[in-house]
Amino acid sequence: MDGPTYLKKVAGAEPERFAMITMRADQSGPENIAFFSEAEFREFSRVNGKPGLTQHDIDLMIKNARAV
């Protein structure tokens, strides 16, 4: 997955869920969509995250997803 990745909060989901959307490199549409709880996303990011993805980066992604 080489395209940009976005994390968005799923509106109305109880309990809270996040959608991680990876776009195709040519931006023609989504390549992959995965759904996570916060704990699942943190674990996924820790295990599968890009090199250099820090705890601060993960916190910021979650904070930004909640703010929209």
C-alpha positions as CSV (number, residue, x, y, z in Angstrom):
1,M,0.0,0.0,0.0
2,D,1.8,3.0,-1.3
3,G,-1.0,5.6,-1.4
4,P,-1.8,8.1,1.4
5,T,-3.6,6.7,4.5
6,Y,-6.3,8.5,6.4
7,L,-7.9,7.7,9.8
8,K,-11.5,8.8,10.2
9,K,-14.0,8.3,13.1
10,V,-17.1,6.3,12.0
11,A,-20.0,8.6,12.7
12,G,-22.7,7.2,15.0
13,A,-20.7,4.0,15.8
14,E,-21.2,2.8,19.4
15,P,-18.8,1.7,20.7
16,E,-16.4,4.1,19.0
17,R,-14.8,2.8,15.7
18,F,-12.3,4.2,13.3
19,A,-11.9,3.6,9.6
20,M,-8.4,3.5,8.1
21,I,-8.6,4.3,4.4
22,T,-5.6,3.8,2.1
23,M,-6.0,5.4,-1.2
24,R,-4.5,4.0,-4.5
25,A,-1.2,5.7,-5.4
26,D,-2.9,7.4,-8.3
27,Q,-5.7,8.8,-6.0
28,S,-8.4,7.1,-8.2
29,G,-10.1,5.6,-5.2
30,P,-9.7,3.6,-2.0
31,E,-7.3,0.6,-2.2
32,N,-8.2,-0.7,1.3
33,I,-10.5,0.2,4.1
34,A,-10.1,-1.4,7.6
35,F,-12.2,-0.8,10.8
36,F,-10.7,-0.6,14.3
37,S,-11.4,0.2,17.9
38,E,-8.9,2.6,19.3
39,A,-7.0,-0.2,21.0
40,E,-7.0,-2.3,17.8
41,F,-5.7,0.7,15.8
42,R,-2.9,1.3,18.4
43,E,-1.9,-2.4,18.2
44,F,-2.0,-2.5,14.4
45,S,0.1,0.7,14.2
46,R,2.6,-0.6,16.6
47,V,3.0,-3.9,14.7
48,N,2.4,-2.8,11.1
49,G,3.1,0.9,11.2
50,K,5.5,2.6,8.9
51,P,9.0,3.1,10.2
52,G,9.1,6.3,12.3
53,L,5.5,6.2,13.4
54,T,5.8,7.3,17.0
55,Q,3.3,7.1,19.9
56,H,2.8,10.8,19.4
57,D,2.0,10.3,15.7
58,I,-0.6,7.6,16.6
59,D,-2.1,9.9,19.3
60,L,-2.3,12.8,16.8
61,M,-4.0,10.6,14.2
62,I,-6.7,9.5,16.7
63,K,-7.1,13.1,18.0
64,N,-7.5,14.4,14.4
65,A,-10.0,11.6,13.5
66,R,-12.2,12.6,16.5
67,A,-12.1,16.3,15.7
68,V,-13.8,16.0,12.3
